[in-house]
Amino acid sequence: MRLRWNPIVRKDLQVTARSMRLSWGLFAYETVLTITFLLALAVIQQMSRGFYSGSNVYGYLIYLFPALSIAQVCIVALIVPVITASAISGEKERQTFDIMLTTCMSPFSIVSGKVMSAMLRILFFVAAGMPIMALAFVVGGLSWSYLLYFVLTIILLSLLSGSIGILCSAFCRRSITAVIISYVFYFVIYGLTFLPMLLRTFFSRNGYAGESMLLLLFNPIVFYEEFFMQLMAGESIFGGDGSHFTRSEVGFLTYHLAQGRVWMFLSAACIFLLAFLFLLAAAWKVNPMHSSSGRRRKER
């Protein structure tokens, strides 16, 4: 059976492959990863000469993996909103948005195609950084399955970032406005998930956050912190064996969800659900029957 590609994904990949911006972007990406790798090695070398001179320095090479991973996560979190924030608004500026709506594609296929093309571009960068990442696994003695888990988390973060960007692009007419609003919206989501926990901790008598920490399931920062804790130390940041938190401090549900890797997988599902809701909202806005101009044409 022949695989049918989304026409938007196929067109965007063809345009991207013929552009020099992809080559320069890959060069900048590799440069950042190389600098991060060398800085991490320098820090490990200083640790071997300083307070940890009596320990085996090779045991600390395992921290090359989180260092390189965090660098890639930061790059993805900054790049994807820029790519998708100009996807729909750019069509409006070029006056090709109405032409795109006349195709046989549904509004959801349009917005999902824009996000998918951005995710594939990010996978190009991640694939290009595999040789440098492989050095962390060779010298650090990590399992290669961790690399697969990391790629899956990058795809999840790209989906969330892309859905935020495409949502702002659908509601804005200018690309620069969509980019600014997407970054503001991006960081507001990160902050609002911490707000109930901070308020509960501040106003409670015992200073415990309790079940208000469940909202952190939607926070990508907490998800990645839990991800690295599970892979590197085999324990959770909220509860379970080896944790500094008790059941009364984090709440009954949070404590039991933190047993094993339940919190990590549940947080991934919540982030995916949030991204899917953003895509639905963007598709609803793109639909001409729901826009103001579409309603005016319908009334006529």
Secondary structure, DSSP 8 states (H G I E B T S, - for coil): ------HHHHHHHHHHHT-HHHHHHHHHHHHHHHHHHHHHHHHHHHHHHTTTTTS-GGGGGGGHHHHHHHHHHHHHHHHHHHHHHTHHHHHHHTT-HHHHHTSS--HHHHHHHHHHHHHHHHHHHHHHTHHHHHHHHHHHT--THHHHHHHHHHHHHHHHHHHHHHHHHHH-SSHHHHHHHHHHHHHHHHHHTTHHHHHHHHHSSS---GGGGGGGGG-HHHHHHHHHHHHHTS--SSSSTT-S--HHHH-HHHHHHTSTTHHHHHHHHHHHHHHHHHHHHHHHHHSTTTSHHHHHHHH-
